[in-house]
Amino acid sequence: MGCHTASWLCAPAAATTTGSSEFYRSTTIFCCINGPADSSQPSSLVSTGSSSRRRYNPGRNRPLDQPREIARHWIDSDHPFPSQETFRVVSYNILADRNAFKYRDLYPNVPFSYIKWDHRRRLMCNEIIGWNPDIVCLQEVDKYVDFVSILEKEGYAGSYKRRTGDTVDGCAMFWKAEKFRLLEGESIEFKQYGLRDNVAQLSLFEGQMCEDESRKLLIGNIHVLYNPSRGDVKLGQIRFLSSRARFLAEKWGNVPVVLAGDFNSTPQSAVYQFLSSSKLNIMLYDRRELSGQRNCHPAQVFDIEREISSSLILMDRLLKGCWTGEEVKVATGNADCHVAVLPLKLKSSYATVKSSTRTRGFNGEPLATSYHSKFLGTVDYLWYSDGVVPTRVLDTLPIDILRGLGGLPCREVGKHDNGTLM
C-alpha cells in the first residue's frame, strides 16, 4: 500500500509535451499537457470541498519534518520544459484499518501504538497535505469519511468506491475543487465481469492549469487483486481498466491518461511487461508466477537463503500446470486468443525519470515501495500516456535504510506498509 503524487506541466497547444514524475508510494509527477481549451460543465460530486479553506496543517507549504537519515528527495527530469504550469498527483495505498489488525503478523516490528488508526490517520493526512497535491488517489480506504472531514477543509472534493463482497475497503480520489472540475466519473466493479471483488475509478477532469486555457485529463485509480497465484485476474483487471480509460479519453477528445495505484506486481514480472509493452503472450508464463510477488521475501532480497529459495522456485516452475480455457479468457478476453493486449500505450513515471542505483533497479523502477515481514519490493506505479510527461518524482528510500527500519509502517515514515509515490 502506498501514496503516489504527480504534478503535470501545461504546454502550449502547438508544443510537444514534456515532463517528469516523482515516486515513493507517495508519488508526485510533473507533466506537460497538450490539448485544446474547453469549457464543459462538471458532473455532480460526492464531496464538493469547502470554499473557505481552514488549514488542517499550518505548515502545509513547508517540507515535511523527517529525520535526516530517512529524508526523501525530489528527482528532476533531464529534459527542458516549455511551460511552468503544473499539477501534482498523489497515489497512496494507506493500509486499511481493518487489515492492519487482521494481518498483524505482517508487522511484528511495529508497536501497537503506531498501528492504531488515530495515529496513522493524523500522520497520513499531514503527509498528504504537506505535499500539497492537486489530485489524490487512495487505495485500501475503509475510513473514507475521516479523510473527507479533513481534506474538505483544505479545499478538496472527493469520490469513493467500496469493494464488492465482504471486504470493507475501496478506492478514493480527491481533487482541488478550485483547480479541477469533474466532467465525468466512472466506478468499476470488476465482479460484474468475473474478475473478483476489486474496484477501480476513472475521473475525467478539466483543469485551469494555464492562465487563459483549460485542459482535460483522465485519472485512473486501481487496487489490483493481491493473490499472487491469479495472474490471469490481474491481467484481466488491468486490461479492462485500460479499455475503459481509452474509451473515455477518446470520447473527450483523446485526452491524456494517468493510471495510478497498487498493481500488486513487481517490475521484474510479466504483468509489468504487459503494462510497459502493451501486449503479452501468456502461454510463455506460469499463471502463478505472472506477478513476481513470490520472489520478494525480505530474506531473498537481502541475499539470505538465496540458494534454498532458488531451488524451490525452479521446482515450482517444473511442476507448473497448463492454462485452462477459462483462465485464458479472463486474462485476454478471448479463450481462443493467447496474447493479452493493453488498449493504451503507457510509460512509467519513475522509469522515465532516472535516479541512483541506491534506490532504483535495473529498469529504473524503485527497489521497494512496500515492506513487511513477507514482502520487500515494488508494486505501486504511476503510468501515463502520450500528452503528458513527468517532470520530477519523489525518490524512494534506499534498501539499506529500509532494512534498518525493519518494515513499514514505522515511527519515522510510511504510516502504511507501502511507500508513497509522488
C-alpha positions in Angstrom: 0.0 0.0 0.0 1.3 3.5 -0.7 0.9 7.0 -1.8 1.6 8.5 -5.2 1.7 12.2 -6.1 2.1 13.7 -9.6 2.4 17.2 -10.9 1.8 17.9 -14.6 3.2 20.8 -16.7 0.8 22.6 -19.0 2.3 23.2 -22.5 1.2 25.5 -25.3 -1.3 23.8 -27.7 1.2 23.6 -30.5 4.1 22.5 -28.4 5.4 19.0 -27.8 4.6 18.0 -24.2 7.3 17.0 -21.8 7.5 16.4 -18.1 8.7 14.2 -15.2 7.4 12.2 -12.3 8.2 11.6 -8.7 7.6 8.3 -6.9 7.5 6.7 -3.4 4.1 5.3 -2.7 3.5 8.9 -2.4 4.3 9.7 -6.0 4.4 13.1 -7.5 4.6 13.6 -11.2 5.0 16.9 -13.1 3.9 16.7 -16.7 3.1 18.8 -19.7 -0.4 18.6 -21.1 -1.1 19.3 -24.7 -4.7 19.8 -25.9 -7.4 22.3 -26.9 -9.2 24.5 -24.4 -12.8 23.7 -23.4 -15.5 24.9 -21.0 -17.6 21.8 -20.4 -19.7 21.7 -17.2 -18.7 19.4 -14.3 -20.6 16.4 -13.1 -22.0 16.1 -9.6 -19.5 15.3 -6.8 -19.6 13.0 -3.8 -18.0 15.7 -1.7 -17.6 19.2 -3.0 -14.9 20.8 -0.9 -15.0 23.9 1.2 -14.9 27.4 -0.2 -13.5 28.8 3.0 -10.3 26.9 3.4 -9.4 26.3 7.1 -5.9 24.8 7.3 -5.5 21.4 8.8 -1.8 21.8 8.7 -0.4 25.4 9.0 2.9 24.2 7.7 1.4 22.9 4.5 3.7 24.6 2.1 6.8 23.7 4.1 8.7 20.5 3.5 7.6 17.7 5.8 9.5 17.2 9.0 11.6 14.0 8.6 14.7 12.7 10.3 17.6 13.5 8.1 18.7 9.9 7.6 15.4 8.9 6.0 14.6 12.1 4.1 13.3 11.6 0.5 14.5 13.8 -2.3 12.9 15.2 -5.5 14.5 13.9 -8.7 14.1 16.2 -11.7 13.8 15.2 -15.3 16.8 15.9 -17.6 14.5 17.4 -20.3 13.7 21.1 -20.5 10.0 22.2 -20.4 8.3 24.9 -22.5 6.0 26.0 -19.6 5.8 26.2 -15.9 2.1 25.4 -15.2 2.0 22.0 -13.5 -0.3 19.8 -11.4 0.6 17.2 -8.9 -1.0 13.7 -8.4 -0.5 11.5 -5.4 -1.3 7.8 -5.2 -1.3 6.2 -1.8 -2.2 2.7 -0.5 -2.9 3.6 3.1 -3.3 0.1 4.7 -7.0 -0.3 5.7 -7.6 -0.1 9.5 -9.3 -3.5 9.4 -6.4 -5.1 7.5 -3.8 -3.6 9.9 -5.2 -5.8 12.6 -6.4 -8.7 10.5 -2.9 -9.3 9.2 -1.0 -8.2 12.3 1.6 -10.9 11.7 3.0 -8.8 8.8 4.1 -6.1 11.2 5.9 -7.8 14.0 8.4 -4.9 14.4 5.7 -2.2 14.6 4.5 -1.2 18.1 0.7 -1.4 18.6 0.5 2.4 19.1 1.9 3.0 15.6 -0.7 0.7 14.0 -3.7 2.4 15.6 -5.9 4.3 13.2 -6.0 7.6 15.0 -2.2 7.8 15.0 -1.8 6.7 11.3 -4.7 9.0 10.1 -3.0 12.0 11.6 0.4 11.2 10.1 -1.0 10.3 6.7 -3.1 13.4 6.4 -0.2 15.6 7.5 1.9 13.9 4.8 -0.7 14.3 2.0 -1.4 17.9 2.9 2.3 18.6 3.2 3.0 17.5 -0.3 0.2 19.8 -1.5 -1.1 17.6 -4.3 -3.8 18.7 -6.8 -5.2 15.1 -7.2 -5.0 12.3 -4.6 -5.6 8.6 -5.4 -6.0 6.4 -2.3 -6.3 2.6 -2.2 -7.4 0.3 0.6 -9.6 3.0 2.2 -12.1 1.9 4.9 -12.4 5.2 6.7 -13.4 7.5 3.8 -15.4 9.9 6.0 -12.3 10.5 8.1 -10.4 11.7 5.0 -13.4 13.8 3.8 -13.6 15.6 7.1 -10.0 16.7 6.9 -9.4 17.2 3.1 -12.6 19.2 2.5 -11.2 21.8 4.9 -8.2 22.0 2.6 -10.5 22.7 -0.5 -10.7 19.1 -1.9 -13.7 17.4 -3.4 -13.8 13.6 -3.4 -15.4 10.4 -4.6 -15.3 6.8 -3.2 -15.9 3.3 -4.5 -16.1 0.4 -2.0 -15.1 -3.1 -3.0 -17.8 -5.6 -3.6 -18.2 -8.7 -1.3 -17.4 -8.8 2.4 -14.3 -6.6 2.2 -15.0 -3.1 3.5 -12.2 -1.1 1.9 -12.1 0.6 -1.5 -10.6 3.3 -3.7 -11.0 7.0 -3.1 -10.0 10.1 -5.2 -9.7 13.7 -4.1 -9.0 16.8 -6.1 -8.6 20.6 -5.5 -12.1 21.9 -6.3 -10.7 25.4 -7.2 -8.4 23.9 -9.8 -10.2 20.9 -11.3 -13.8 20.2 -12.3 -15.1 16.7 -12.6 -16.7 16.3 -16.1 -17.3 12.6 -15.9 -16.7 9.8 -13.4 -16.9 6.0 -13.6 -16.6 3.4 -10.9 -15.7 -0.1 -12.0 -16.8 -3.2 -10.2 -14.7 -6.0 -11.6 -17.0 -8.6 -10.2 -19.5 -7.8 -12.9 -17.0 -9.1 -15.4 -15.9 -12.2 -13.5 -12.8 -10.5 -12.2 -13.2 -10.7 -8.4 -14.3 -8.1 -5.9 -11.7 -5.4 -6.6 -12.7 -1.9 -7.8 -11.3 1.0 -9.8 -12.1 4.6 -10.5 -11.9 6.8 -13.6 -12.3 10.6 -13.4 -12.2 13.0 -16.3 -11.2 16.4 -15.1 -11.0 19.9 -16.7 -8.2 21.8 -15.0 -7.3 25.5 -15.1 -3.5 24.9 -15.3 -2.7 27.6 -17.8 -3.6 31.3 -17.3 -6.1 31.6 -20.1 -6.8 28.0 -21.1 -8.2 24.8 -19.5 -7.0 21.3 -20.2 -8.7 17.9 -19.8 -7.1 14.9 -18.1 -8.2 11.4 -17.2 -7.1 9.9 -13.9 -7.5 6.2 -13.1 -7.1 4.7 -9.6 -6.9 0.9 -9.0 -6.1 -1.6 -6.4 -5.3 -4.8 -8.3 -6.1 -8.2 -6.8 -3.4 -9.3 -4.3 -3.4 -13.1 -4.8 0.0 -14.0 -6.3 -1.4 -17.1 -8.0 -4.1 -15.4 -10.0 -2.0 -13.6 -12.6 -4.9 -14.1 -15.1 -7.2 -12.0 -13.0 -4.6 -9.3 -12.6 -4.2 -9.1 -16.4 -7.9 -9.0 -16.8 -8.4 -6.2 -14.3 -5.7 -4.0 -15.8 -6.8 -4.8 -19.4 -10.4 -3.8 -18.5 -9.4 -0.6 -16.7 -7.2 0.4 -19.7 -10.1 -0.3 -22.1 -12.5 1.9 -20.2 -9.8 4.6 -19.9 -9.2 4.6 -23.6 -13.0 4.8 -24.3 -13.4 7.9 -22.1 -10.2 9.5 -23.3 -11.3 9.2 -26.9 -14.9 10.4 -26.0 -13.5 13.6 -24.7 -11.0 14.3 -27.5 -8.1 12.0 -26.9 -7.1 13.5 -23.6 -4.0 12.3 -21.7 -4.4 9.5 -19.2 -2.6 8.8 -15.9 -3.2 5.4 -14.2 -2.2 5.3 -10.5 -2.4 2.6 -7.9 -1.3 -0.6 -6.3 -0.8 -3.1 -9.1 0.4 -5.9 -6.9 3.0 -6.8 -9.5 6.8 -6.3 -9.4 9.0 -4.6 -12.1 10.5 -8.0 -13.0 7.2 -9.6 -13.7 5.2 -10.5 -16.8 2.4 -8.2 -15.6 4.8 -5.2 -15.7 6.0 -6.3 -19.1 2.3 -6.2 -20.2 1.9 -2.7 -18.9 5.1 -1.3 -20.4 4.9 -3.1 -23.8 1.1 -3.2 -24.2 1.0 -7.0 -25.0 1.9 -10.3 -23.5 1.9 -13.9 -24.8 0.5 -15.6 -21.7 1.4 -19.1 -22.8 5.1 -18.3 -22.2 4.4 -17.9 -18.5 3.0 -19.8 -15.5 -0.2 -18.1 -14.3 1.0 -18.4 -10.7 4.3 -16.5 -11.5 2.9 -13.6 -13.6 3.1 -11.0 -10.8 6.6 -11.7 -9.5 5.4 -11.4 -5.9 6.7 -14.8 -4.8 10.3 -13.8 -5.3 10.3 -10.8 -3.0 10.5 -12.2 0.5 12.9 -10.0 2.5 15.2 -12.9 3.1 15.6 -13.3 -0.7 16.1 -9.6 -1.2 18.8 -9.4 1.5 20.6 -12.4 -0.1 19.7 -14.7 2.7 18.8 -18.3 1.9 19.0 -17.5 -1.8 20.2 -21.0 -2.7 17.2 -22.7 -1.0 14.6 -20.3 -2.4 16.0 -20.6 -6.0 15.7 -24.4 -5.8 12.1 -24.1 -4.7 11.3 -21.7 -7.5 12.9 -24.0 -10.1 10.9 -27.0 -8.8 7.7 -25.0 -8.9 8.3 -24.0 -12.5 8.9 -27.6 -13.5 5.6 -28.5 -11.9 3.6 -25.7 -13.4 0.2 -26.5 -14.9 -1.4 -25.6 -18.2 -3.7 -22.7 -18.7 -7.4 -23.6 -18.8 -9.7 -22.0 -21.4 -11.4 -20.0 -18.7 -8.1 -18.6 -17.4 -7.1 -17.6 -20.9 -10.5 -15.8 -21.3 -10.0 -14.0 -18.0 -6.5 -12.8 -19.0 -7.0 -11.9 -22.7 -10.8 -11.5 -23.0 -11.0 -14.4 -25.5 -10.5 -18.1 -24.8 -9.1 -18.6 -28.3 -6.5 -15.8 -28.0 -3.2 -16.3 -26.2 -2.0 -12.7 -26.4 -3.3 -10.2 -23.9 -3.4 -6.7 -25.4 -3.4 -3.4 -23.5 -5.6 -0.8 -25.2 -3.3 2.1 -24.1 0.3 2.8 -24.7 1.7 3.6 -21.3 5.0 4.6 -19.7 6.1 4.5 -16.0 6.9 7.9 -14.4 9.7 6.5 -12.3 11.3 4.6 -15.0 11.3 7.8 -17.1 13.0 10.0 -14.5 16.3 8.3 -13.7 17.9 8.2 -10.3 20.6 6.4 -8.3 21.1 2.7 -8.1 20.7 3.0 -4.3 17.0 3.4 -4.9 16.3 2.1 -8.4 16.5 -1.3 -10.0 17.8 -2.3 -13.5 14.8 -1.0 -15.3 14.6 2.3 -13.4 11.8 1.4 -11.1 12.1 1.9 -7.3 13.7 -1.1 -5.5 10.9 -1.1 -2.9 7.6 0.7 -2.3 6.3 -2.0 0.1 8.0 -3.6 3.1 6.6 -6.0 5.7 7.6 -9.4 7.1 6.8 -11.3 4.0 7.5 -8.9 1.2 10.0 -6.3 0.1 9.6 -4.8 -3.3 7.8 -2.5 -5.7 4.1 -2.9 -6.6 3.0 0.8 -6.8 3.2 2.8 -10.0 2.2 6.0 -11.9 1.6 5.2 -15.6 1.0 7.9 -18.2 0.0 8.1 -21.8 1.0 10.4 -24.6 0.1 14.1 -24.0 1.8 14.3 -20.6 5.3 13.7 -19.4 6.7 13.6 -15.9 8.9 16.5 -14.8 10.1 15.2 -11.4 9.5 12.4 -9.0 9.9 11.9 -5.2 12.5 9.3 -4.8 12.1 6.2 -2.6 14.2 5.1 0.3 17.3 3.1 -0.3 17.2 -0.6 0.7 19.8 -0.2 3.5 17.6 2.5 5.1 14.5 0.3 4.8 16.4 -2.7 6.3 17.3 -0.6 9.3 13.7 0.4 9.8 12.6 -3.3 9.8 9.4 -2.7 7.9 6.6 -0.2 7.2 4.7 1.4 8.9 7.2 2.6 11.5 7.7 5.6 13.8 9.6 7.6 11.2 8.0 7.0 7.9 5.3 5.2 5.9 2.3 5.1 8.2 1.4 2.2 5.9 3.3 -0.8 4.6 3.9 0.8 1.2 5.8 3.9 0.5 4.3 7.0 -1.1 4.7 7.8 -4.8 4.9 11.4 -6.0 
